[in-house]
């Protein structure tokens, strides 16, 4: 077409040195995988001819200085550029403590990975000729310094984004942030469980992106493999390497005047010491912890079951979230009542005609000039 390049995405690595690992019995995340897992992925990526690496947030388990420093030191040794944005786990409070970094520490620490001025919490770089990456900060804080429980893009960033997009109309724009902008689950923006994974003012952000004909966003946070499209705007959400199915992505882009082809390939960690079969072990780990979560999920919008009904069927849906997290879900709901089947059916991966489709892990996405 015109230009071809290839890059990788590692999302939500939750880097946790051994002394920082929380070992409570109900946690979903296998943070023990974080360091050996990302080392294994880096070894694989270094055998590929990559142009760069994207890490859309939750770089560390809970914003610890030692975990940030471990990752920074490791990224510096990669043979290709890496670009990051902060996740909600990376800056857990606006102000630093002895244990955790503060908001203004993030751009200073990651000057080699997008934040070249060391002070501003958003950035733009021409990472290849005619290809521009925009990194946004979707973390927000109350006046007290406590983290807000949803994503938010402040007015200053929105104004800067609008001006930046107007200035670089001829470039291929890639946008990276942590929180979701498009819905990746049915009714996500209306669900108390789903809202916290989204940008609260996502409509204002979408308006600016669509006005500038931006087509590609890359996010994390939800720990799910999913590709969502709204018109020409597409958001590629990548799951976490510390929770099932422990994925990362290889993306190849071809683009020319008006045309764009995006080839997505997903890979998984399959064995990390001491787990020879990480996939089976992690799937069981998630299913064993799913019942309480599923009860809350089933009573919340958009499903909205009565609590007694949700509690009765939750045990039979213990594999539900693992299937959603893996992407391209095709879940059998036939054991449930017709009404519950109707409410859950949209969570399967289907096209606009209700037919099964698989675009969340391996797919080729096309945009063509009119």
MOSULLIN-V282457 format. One record per pair of residues at least 12 apart in sequence whose C-alpha atoms are under 7 Angstrom apart, sorted by the first residue. I is the first residue (numbers start at 1). J is the second residue. D is the distance in whole Angstrom. If there is no record, write none. Layout:
i=I j=J d=D
i=I j=J d=D
//
This chain:
i=1 j=254 d=6
i=1 j=255 d=6
i=1 j=256 d=5
i=2 j=254 d=7
i=2 j=255 d=5
i=2 j=256 d=4
i=3 j=254 d=6
i=3 j=255 d=5
i=3 j=256 d=6
i=4 j=253 d=6
i=4 j=254 d=4
i=4 j=255 d=7
i=5 j=51 d=6
i=5 j=252 d=6
i=5 j=253 d=6
i=5 j=254 d=7
i=6 j=50 d=5
i=6 j=51 d=6
i=6 j=251 d=6
i=6 j=252 d=4
i=6 j=253 d=6
i=7 j=50 d=5
i=7 j=51 d=6
i=7 j=52 d=5
i=7 j=53 d=6
i=7 j=250 d=6
i=7 j=251 d=5
i=7 j=252 d=7
i=8 j=52 d=7
i=8 j=53 d=5
i=8 j=54 d=6
i=8 j=249 d=5
i=8 j=250 d=4
i=8 j=251 d=6
i=9 j=53 d=6
i=9 j=54 d=5
i=9 j=55 d=6
i=9 j=248 d=6
i=9 j=249 d=5
i=9 j=250 d=7
i=10 j=54 d=6
i=10 j=55 d=5
i=10 j=248 d=5
i=10 j=249 d=7
i=11 j=55 d=5
i=11 j=56 d=5
i=11 j=57 d=6
i=11 j=220 d=6
i=11 j=238 d=6
i=11 j=239 d=6
i=11 j=240 d=5
i=11 j=241 d=7
i=12 j=57 d=6
i=12 j=58 d=4
i=12 j=59 d=6
i=12 j=220 d=7
i=12 j=221 d=7
i=12 j=240 d=5
i=12 j=241 d=7
i=13 j=34 d=6
i=13 j=58 d=6
i=13 j=59 d=5
i=13 j=60 d=7
i=13 j=240 d=6
i=13 j=241 d=5
i=13 j=242 d=6
i=14 j=31 d=7
i=14 j=34 d=6
i=14 j=58 d=6
i=14 j=59 d=5
i=14 j=60 d=4
i=14 j=61 d=4
i=15 j=34 d=5
i=15 j=35 d=6
i=15 j=59 d=6
i=15 j=60 d=4
i=15 j=61 d=6
i=15 j=67 d=6
i=16 j=31 d=6
i=16 j=34 d=6
i=16 j=35 d=7
i=16 j=60 d=6
i=16 j=61 d=6
i=16 j=67 d=6
i=17 j=67 d=6
i=26 j=289 d=7
i=28 j=286 d=6
i=29 j=242 d=6
i=29 j=243 d=5
i=30 j=242 d=5
i=30 j=243 d=6
i=31 j=242 d=5
i=33 j=242 d=6
i=33 j=272 d=7
i=34 j=241 d=7
i=34 j=242 d=6
i=36 j=272 d=7
i=37 j=269 d=7
i=37 j=272 d=6
i=46 j=79 d=7
i=50 j=80 d=7
i=51 j=80 d=6
i=52 j=80 d=5
i=52 j=81 d=5
i=52 j=82 d=6
i=53 j=81 d=6
i=53 j=82 d=5
i=53 j=83 d=6
i=54 j=82 d=6
i=54 j=83 d=5
i=54 j=84 d=6
i=55 j=83 d=6
i=55 j=84 d=5
i=55 j=85 d=7
i=56 j=84 d=6
i=56 j=85 d=5
i=56 j=176 d=6
i=56 j=177 d=6
i=56 j=178 d=5
i=56 j=218 d=7
i=56 j=219 d=6
i=56 j=220 d=6
i=57 j=84 d=7
i=57 j=85 d=5
i=57 j=86 d=5
i=57 j=87 d=4
i=57 j=178 d=5
i=57 j=220 d=7
i=58 j=86 d=6
i=58 j=87 d=4
i=58 j=88 d=6
i=58 j=89 d=5
i=58 j=90 d=6
i=59 j=90 d=6
i=60 j=89 d=6
i=60 j=90 d=6
i=61 j=89 d=6
i=62 j=89 d=5
i=62 j=90 d=6
i=62 j=92 d=7
i=63 j=89 d=6
i=63 j=90 d=4
i=63 j=91 d=5
i=63 j=92 d=6
i=63 j=100 d=5
i=63 j=101 d=6
i=64 j=99 d=6
i=64 j=100 d=4
i=64 j=101 d=6
i=65 j=99 d=6
i=65 j=100 d=5
i=65 j=101 d=6
i=82 j=113 d=6
i=83 j=113 d=5
i=83 j=114 d=5
i=84 j=113 d=6
i=84 j=114 d=7
i=85 j=135 d=6
i=85 j=136 d=7
i=85 j=137 d=7
i=85 j=177 d=6
i=85 j=178 d=7
i=86 j=137 d=6
i=86 j=178 d=7
i=87 j=139 d=7
i=87 j=178 d=5
i=88 j=139 d=6
i=91 j=103 d=6
i=92 j=147 d=6
i=93 j=145 d=6
i=93 j=146 d=5
i=93 j=147 d=6
i=94 j=141 d=6
i=94 j=145 d=5
i=94 j=146 d=7
i=94 j=147 d=7
i=95 j=145 d=7
i=104 j=119 d=7
i=107 j=119 d=5
i=107 j=120 d=6
i=107 j=121 d=6
i=121 j=137 d=6
i=122 j=135 d=5
i=122 j=136 d=5
i=122 j=137 d=6
i=123 j=135 d=5
i=123 j=136 d=7
i=130 j=171 d=5
i=130 j=172 d=6
i=131 j=171 d=6
i=131 j=172 d=5
i=131 j=173 d=6
i=132 j=171 d=6
i=132 j=172 d=6
i=132 j=173 d=5
i=132 j=174 d=6
i=133 j=173 d=6
i=133 j=174 d=5
i=133 j=175 d=6
i=134 j=174 d=6
i=134 j=175 d=5
i=134 j=176 d=6
i=135 j=175 d=6
i=135 j=176 d=5
i=135 j=177 d=6
i=136 j=176 d=6
i=136 j=177 d=5
i=137 j=153 d=7
i=137 j=177 d=6
i=138 j=151 d=5
i=138 j=152 d=5
i=138 j=153 d=5
i=138 j=177 d=6
i=138 j=178 d=6
i=138 j=179 d=6
i=138 j=199 d=7
i=139 j=151 d=6
i=139 j=152 d=6
i=140 j=152 d=6
i=149 j=196 d=6
i=150 j=195 d=7
i=150 j=196 d=4
i=150 j=197 d=6
i=150 j=198 d=6
i=150 j=199 d=6
i=150 j=200 d=6
i=151 j=179 d=6
i=151 j=196 d=7
i=151 j=197 d=7
i=151 j=198 d=6
i=151 j=199 d=4
i=151 j=200 d=6
i=152 j=199 d=5
i=152 j=200 d=5
i=152 j=201 d=6
i=153 j=201 d=7
i=158 j=205 d=7
i=162 j=208 d=6
i=165 j=212 d=6
i=173 j=214 d=6
i=174 j=216 d=5
i=174 j=217 d=6
i=175 j=216 d=6
i=175 j=217 d=5
i=175 j=218 d=6
i=176 j=217 d=6
i=176 j=218 d=5
i=176 j=219 d=6
i=177 j=218 d=7
i=177 j=219 d=5
i=178 j=219 d=5
i=178 j=220 d=5
i=178 j=221 d=6
i=179 j=197 d=6
i=179 j=198 d=5
i=179 j=199 d=6
i=179 j=219 d=6
i=179 j=220 d=6
i=179 j=221 d=6
i=180 j=197 d=6
i=180 j=198 d=4
i=180 j=199 d=6
i=180 j=219 d=6
i=181 j=198 d=6
i=181 j=199 d=6
i=181 j=202 d=5
i=182 j=228 d=7
i=182 j=235 d=7
i=183 j=228 d=7
i=184 j=226 d=6
i=184 j=228 d=6
i=185 j=347 d=7
i=186 j=346 d=7
i=186 j=347 d=6
i=187 j=302 d=6
i=190 j=301 d=7
i=191 j=300 d=6
i=191 j=301 d=5
i=191 j=302 d=6
i=197 j=221 d=6
i=197 j=222 d=6
i=210 j=233 d=7
i=214 j=233 d=7
i=215 j=232 d=6
i=215 j=233 d=4
i=215 j=234 d=6
i=216 j=233 d=6
i=216 j=234 d=5
i=216 j=235 d=6
i=217 j=234 d=6
i=217 j=235 d=5
i=217 j=236 d=6
i=218 j=235 d=6
i=218 j=236 d=5
i=218 j=237 d=6
i=219 j=236 d=6
i=219 j=237 d=5
i=219 j=238 d=7
i=220 j=237 d=5
i=220 j=238 d=5
i=220 j=239 d=6
i=222 j=239 d=7
i=223 j=238 d=7
i=223 j=239 d=4
i=223 j=240 d=5
i=223 j=325 d=6
i=224 j=237 d=7
i=224 j=238 d=6
i=224 j=239 d=4
i=224 j=324 d=7
i=224 j=325 d=4
i=224 j=326 d=6
i=224 j=327 d=7
i=225 j=237 d=6
i=225 j=238 d=5
i=225 j=239 d=5
i=225 j=325 d=6
i=225 j=326 d=6
i=225 j=327 d=5
i=225 j=360 d=6
i=225 j=361 d=7
i=226 j=238 d=7
i=226 j=327 d=6
i=226 j=360 d=5
i=227 j=359 d=7
i=227 j=360 d=5
i=244 j=279 d=7
i=244 j=282 d=6
i=244 j=283 d=6
i=244 j=322 d=7
i=244 j=325 d=7
i=245 j=268 d=7
i=245 j=279 d=6
i=245 j=325 d=7
i=245 j=326 d=6
i=246 j=268 d=5
i=246 j=269 d=6
i=247 j=266 d=7
i=247 j=267 d=6
i=247 j=268 d=4
i=247 j=269 d=7
i=248 j=266 d=6
i=248 j=267 d=5
i=248 j=268 d=6
i=249 j=264 d=7
i=249 j=265 d=6
i=249 j=266 d=4
i=249 j=267 d=6
i=250 j=264 d=6
i=250 j=265 d=5
i=250 j=266 d=6
i=251 j=263 d=6
i=251 j=264 d=5
i=251 j=265 d=6
i=252 j=264 d=7
i=258 j=368 d=6
i=258 j=369 d=4
i=259 j=367 d=6
i=259 j=368 d=4
i=259 j=369 d=6
i=260 j=366 d=6
i=260 j=367 d=5
i=260 j=368 d=6
i=261 j=364 d=7
i=261 j=365 d=6
i=261 j=366 d=5
i=261 j=367 d=6
i=262 j=364 d=6
i=262 j=365 d=5
i=262 j=366 d=7
i=263 j=363 d=6
i=263 j=364 d=4
i=263 j=365 d=6
i=264 j=361 d=7
i=264 j=362 d=5
i=264 j=363 d=5
i=264 j=364 d=6
i=265 j=361 d=6
i=265 j=362 d=5
i=265 j=363 d=7
i=266 j=361 d=5
i=266 j=362 d=6
i=283 j=322 d=7
i=286 j=322 d=7
i=287 j=318 d=5
i=287 j=319 d=5
i=290 j=318 d=5
i=291 j=314 d=6
i=291 j=315 d=6
i=291 j=318 d=6
i=294 j=314 d=6
i=295 j=310 d=5
i=295 j=311 d=5
i=295 j=314 d=6
i=298 j=310 d=6
i=303 j=343 d=6
i=327 j=360 d=5
i=327 j=361 d=7
i=328 j=349 d=5
i=328 j=357 d=7
i=328 j=358 d=5
i=328 j=359 d=7
i=328 j=360 d=6
i=329 j=348 d=5
i=329 j=349 d=5
i=330 j=348 d=5
i=330 j=349 d=6
i=331 j=348 d=6
//
